[in-house]
Amino acid sequence: MESQSLEYSFTNETRAFCQQCDFLKSRCLCDVIQTIPNHTHLIILQHPTETKHPLNTVRILMKTFKNISLFIGEDFSNDLKINTLLSDDKNRCVLLYPGQNHQIDISQEKNSTRPITHLFLIDGTWRKSKRIFLTSKNLQQMPTFSLQPTELSQYRIRKTPTQESLSTLEATVMALSYIESSLDTQSAVGAFKKMIDYQIKRMGRDLYQTNYLDKKK
């Protein structure tokens, strides 16, 4: 399946964007981005409002993981490509989404005899992710998996509903640590951390302290 290519325009300085990593040249991540040859196909369902967010971690996922597809919208009930995947008996498609009944802890996949072939993740704020799930009837029929984070999110510049909340990139990396335990995902993690460091440096330590650190206390 081919993934969609997106045009990002966060500022009017279009010429300042790196042609390789799609980040501003002043925040280029090319030195840390490497291709990760994942076997599990990642299916990212992204809310439209997230596509132009300059700090959305899906941008890094799309540049690092080899097998990944991006779908943008709110209601995927009638999406032909997604429904074709779900109806193919050769595929084992699961959704990583918290807070649902009868969830399975994805850590149990360490001992699975039938590997997950397609891992679906919803990208958006908590409210918008919930909207995607509730409007997409096909997603509600999928086996739903949950994560039990072992450490706090490093996404230090976006507010989250709970301390256990993870960015889409962090959730992806953690899930893959159980599904493909031998897969080296440090390239994605390194690019993510560097993106955050760039943004904190740009806003200044005092502003970061006031807007994020102080409010967490």
C-alpha distance (Angstrom), angle and dihedral (degrees) to the residues before:
residue distance angle dihedral
M1 . . .
E2 3.76 . .
S3 3.77 118.4 .
Q4 3.77 121.5 -133.8
S5 3.77 120.5 -104.6
L6 3.78 116.9 -137.6
E7 3.77 134.3 -156.5
Y8 3.78 111.4 -134.3
S9 3.80 120.5 -161.0
F10 3.78 110.3 168.7
T11 3.80 94.3 154.6
N12 3.79 137.3 14.0
E13 3.80 89.2 -105.3
T14 3.80 93.6 93.0
R15 3.81 93.0 154.8
A16 3.79 90.1 58.3
F17 3.79 92.7 68.7
C18 3.78 120.1 104.9
Q19 3.79 109.9 -117.5
Q20 3.80 92.1 -144.4
C21 3.81 106.3 47.5
D22 3.84 99.0 19.8
F23 3.79 92.4 -129.8
L24 3.78 125.0 118.3
K25 3.79 110.3 -79.8
S26 3.79 88.7 -120.6
R27 3.82 87.0 60.0
C28 3.79 99.4 34.2
L29 3.82 114.7 163.2
C30 3.81 98.3 -170.6
D31 3.80 93.2 111.8
V32 3.81 91.6 61.7
I33 3.81 102.9 31.6
Q34 3.78 115.9 98.0
T35 3.79 131.9 162.8
I36 3.81 114.3 -95.1
P37 3.85 111.1 -153.8
N38 3.81 98.6 -144.6
H39 3.82 118.7 175.7
T40 3.80 95.9 -159.7
H41 3.80 107.2 82.6
L42 3.79 109.9 -127.7
I43 3.80 115.8 -143.2
I44 3.80 112.1 -164.8
L45 3.81 116.7 -164.1
Q46 3.79 104.4 -164.4
H47 3.79 128.0 -169.3
P48 3.84 110.2 -125.1
T49 3.81 93.3 -119.9
E50 3.80 90.5 61.7
T51 3.80 96.6 57.5
K52 3.80 95.7 83.5
H53 3.77 98.3 37.0
P54 3.83 104.5 120.9
L55 3.82 92.9 -145.6
N56 3.77 98.8 45.9
T57 3.78 108.4 133.6
V58 3.82 93.7 -145.2
R59 3.80 87.4 78.6
I60 3.79 88.6 64.5
L61 3.80 92.7 43.8
M62 3.80 90.6 54.0
K63 3.81 91.2 52.0
T64 3.79 97.4 46.0
F65 3.80 111.2 34.7
K66 3.78 117.5 74.1
N67 3.80 98.6 -154.4
I68 3.78 107.7 47.3
S69 3.81 137.5 122.0
L70 3.78 129.3 -166.5
F71 3.81 125.8 -148.2
I72 3.78 121.6 -176.5
G73 3.79 124.5 -155.9
E74 3.79 146.5 71.4
D75 3.79 104.7 -105.9
F76 3.80 117.3 42.1
S77 3.81 95.6 168.8
N78 3.80 93.4 114.8
D79 3.78 100.5 30.8
L80 3.80 104.5 135.5
K81 3.81 97.1 -153.6
I82 3.79 93.6 49.1
N83 3.79 93.9 45.4
T84 3.80 90.3 48.6
L85 3.80 89.5 55.2
L86 3.78 92.3 47.7
S87 3.79 94.2 48.7
D88 3.82 95.0 51.1
D89 3.82 108.5 100.2
K90 3.80 90.6 -154.5
N91 3.79 89.5 66.1
R92 3.76 127.0 77.8
C93 3.80 104.5 -156.7
V94 3.81 121.6 -176.2
L95 3.78 134.5 174.4
L96 3.78 123.7 -132.9
Y97 3.79 103.4 -147.6
P98 3.82 130.1 136.2
G99 3.76 131.5 -132.8
Q100 3.81 102.1 34.7
N101 3.79 129.3 126.2
H102 3.80 119.9 -102.6
Q103 3.77 93.6 20.1
I104 3.78 121.6 167.9
D105 3.79 120.8 -138.6
I106 3.79 104.2 -118.5
S107 3.81 90.3 -142.0
Q108 3.81 85.6 78.0
E109 3.80 88.4 70.5
K110 3.79 88.6 80.6
N111 3.79 87.8 83.5
S112 3.78 99.2 35.1
T113 3.80 117.9 135.1
R114 3.81 91.8 -161.3
P115 3.81 111.8 53.0
I116 3.78 121.5 -139.1
T117 3.81 107.7 -107.5
H118 3.81 98.7 -172.2
L119 3.79 125.8 29.6
F120 3.82 114.1 -164.5
L121 3.81 120.0 -155.7
I122 3.80 129.5 179.7
D123 3.80 116.4 -138.0
G124 3.79 119.2 -157.5
T125 3.77 142.8 74.4
W126 3.79 115.4 -51.3
R127 3.83 91.8 -99.6
K128 3.81 94.0 47.0
S129 3.80 93.4 44.2
K130 3.79 89.2 53.3
R131 3.79 89.8 50.8
I132 3.80 91.0 53.5
F133 3.79 91.1 49.8
L134 3.81 95.0 47.1
T135 3.81 95.2 46.4
S136 3.83 96.5 43.0
K137 3.80 104.3 77.3
N138 3.80 93.3 -174.8
L139 3.82 91.6 58.9
Q140 3.78 90.8 54.4
Q141 3.81 89.7 59.9
M142 3.80 93.8 54.9
P143 3.82 126.0 97.6
T144 3.80 104.8 -96.7
F145 3.79 123.3 -142.8
S146 3.78 130.3 -167.3
L147 3.79 136.1 -156.8
Q148 3.77 129.7 -134.8
P149 3.83 103.4 -153.7
T150 3.79 113.3 -140.8
E151 3.81 93.7 -162.4
L152 3.79 138.4 21.6
S153 3.79 122.6 -86.3
Q154 3.80 118.1 -91.4
Y155 3.80 90.1 -149.2
R156 3.78 90.3 112.0
I157 3.81 97.9 166.9
R158 3.80 102.9 55.3
K159 3.76 124.5 68.8
T160 3.81 116.7 -121.5
P161 3.83 131.8 -162.9
T162 3.81 93.1 -125.1
Q163 3.80 137.3 14.8
E164 3.82 88.6 -114.0
S165 3.82 93.3 59.0
L166 3.80 115.9 117.3
S167 3.77 132.9 -161.5
T168 3.80 117.0 -110.3
L169 3.80 89.7 -104.2
E170 3.79 93.6 50.7
A171 3.80 91.8 47.1
T172 3.80 90.3 49.7
V173 3.80 93.8 49.9
M174 3.80 92.7 46.8
A175 3.80 93.0 48.3
L176 3.79 91.6 49.4
S177 3.81 90.3 51.4
Y178 3.82 86.0 69.3
I179 3.80 99.2 34.5
E180 3.82 96.5 43.6
S181 3.78 104.4 16.6
S182 3.82 94.1 175.8
L183 3.81 94.0 53.8
D184 3.81 115.1 113.0
T185 3.81 107.5 -138.1
Q186 3.81 98.0 167.4
S187 3.81 92.0 112.3
A188 3.81 91.0 64.0
V189 3.80 92.6 43.4
G190 3.80 92.1 48.7
A191 3.81 92.9 49.9
F192 3.80 90.4 47.9
K193 3.80 93.3 52.2
K194 3.79 92.1 46.2
M195 3.81 91.1 51.3
I196 3.82 89.9 53.2
D197 3.82 92.6 46.8
Y198 3.81 90.8 51.4
Q199 3.79 91.7 52.6
I200 3.81 94.7 47.5
K201 3.79 89.9 49.4
R202 3.80 90.5 49.9
M203 3.81 95.0 50.4
G204 3.79 93.2 43.9
R205 3.77 129.6 -118.9
D206 3.81 95.0 -93.8
L207 3.81 94.2 53.8
Y208 3.79 91.2 45.0
Q209 3.80 90.2 50.6
T210 3.81 92.3 50.4
N211 3.81 98.9 42.6
Y212 3.79 100.5 38.7
L213 3.79 118.5 8.3
D214 3.81 97.6 44.3
K215 3.80 92.4 46.1
K216 3.79 91.7 54.7
K217 3.78 92.6 59.0
